[in-house]
Amino acid sequence: MSAELVERSFAFVRPAIEAVFETGITGRRHLAIVVTAVEAITGWRRTSGAAFEDSCYLVTSLGDLSVSPWPNMEIALKKAEISARTGVPTGQLPPSYILEGDTVFHGSAVLGGIVVACAGLDPRHDEMFSWWIASAVSAQAQIDFTVALEAKPAASFWNTRG
């Protein structure tokens, strides 16, 4: 996984998210978006002293987050951190996993180790868009891997994307 792959994947679904905003169904039109991965992929640990944001492949927003009374980027980062730490989408997280300082809002997705969290809308819409983005990243990663393997037909079972 790389920032470039995540950015290409997000560019694929961004127009669909913006089209949903245009319908007015979500009520609001600002969304914080964070894409990272579970700790096993990023290597980030809560105890490492490194900022969680440094382990993220994409930290961006749609719309104007300043019109919201809530710190949506901080909430999205916290949702992503929780899911990266636990490997569980926040909507499915048992209360026993919540640590001091965690957000109680849900709105993240975990798909094959890919973690996406959104904040700014109703948590159900945050979660829906998180799944859309996670699915796009997963599909693009699979496509890229297949293309890399096809480019090296002599490759065996070793990762040759290098």
N, C-alpha and C positions, 0 to 999 in steps of 0.2 A: 504494500500500500504506500502511496506517496501523496503529497499535496497536489501534484499535477493531476493524478488520477481522480482525486476527490473533486478538484475544481472542474474538470471535464464532466464528471458525473453530475455535479450540481447544476452546471450550465444546461444539461439535458432536461432536468425537471423544473428549473426555475420558472420558465414560461407557464407551466401548468399551475404552479403555486400562485403566480401573479394573476392568472386567469380566474382562479377561485376567489382571490381578493376582489376582483372586479364584479363578481356576482353579489357581493355584500353578505354572503352567507356567514362568513367568519366574524362579522361585526367590526373587527379591527383590521388594519392593513399594515401592521408592523410586526416583524418576526426576527428574533435573534436565532442564529443557527450555529451549532458547533458540531464538528465531525472529528472523531478520534477513534480509538479502538480499545479493546480490553487491555489490561496491563500486560498480559502475555505478549501482545504485539508491540505496544509502544515502549514497554520497559519502565514507564513512569510508576513510581510508588509514592504514596502519600507521605511516607517518612523520608523521602529522598532529599527534601529541601528545595527541589526544583518546582517552579510554578506549573500548575496543571496545564495552563494555557500553552505552555511550551511543548506539550505532548500532543497538541491538536493539529490536525491537518488543514482544518478550515474553521475560522471564527469570523462570521460575517452577519449581515442583517439585510432585511428587506424593509422598505418603508423607513419611517422616521421614529426611531426608538425614543427620542426625546419627548414625544407627545404622551408617552405613557407615564403614569405615576409610579410604576414598578421598575426595579432594576433588571430588566429582561435579559440583558447579556449576562449579568452575574448569575441569574437563575438558570439560564441555559447552560452555562459553564458548570454549575453545581450539579444539574441533572446529568450532564455528560460524565462528570467525575464519579458520581454515584454508580452509574451504569458501567463505567470502565473498571471501577473497583470491584463490583459485585458480579458483573456479567449478566445482569438482569435488567430488563426495561423497567423504568420507574413505576409504570402502571401495574406491574406485577410484583413489585418489591414487598416482601413481608416487613411489617413495622420493626421487627427485631434487627433489620439491617441498617436502619436509620441511625446515623451518628450525630453527635452534637455539631451544629453548624450546617447540616444538610437541609435542603429544601424539602418541604412536604408536598410540593406540586409534582404531578407526573407530566410526562410528555417527552419520552425518549424511546429509542428503539435499539435493539441489539440483534444483529443479523450476521452470523458467521464471524463474530468477533468485531465487526464494525459497529461503532457506537455513534448515534446521531441524537442530538437533543435540540429541541426548539422551545422557545418561550416568547410569549407576547399575545397569544390568543387563548381561547378556552383550552384547558389541558387536553381535551379530546382532539381538537384540531392540531395542537402542538404535536401530539403523538402521531396523528395521521401523516402529517408532513414529515416527521422524523422517519417513519417507515418508508415513505416514498423515496426519500433521499438515500436511506440505507440500501434499499433495493436497487437503486440506480448505481451506487458505488459497487455493490456486490456483482451486478451484471457486467459492469465495465471491467472490473478486476478479472472476472472469468473470461471475458472477450480478450483482454490484453494477454492473459496467460496462454490462451489457445493460440493466438497469433504468434507469440514468442516461441511456442513449441513447434508450430508449423514452419517457422523460419529456420529451425534447426532440426531437420528430420532425422539426423543421426543421434539425437539426444536420447538418452535412456530414461531412467526413473529419477535422475538428479535434476534439481532446479537449475535451469540454464539461462534464466532471465538476466542474471548477473549484472 
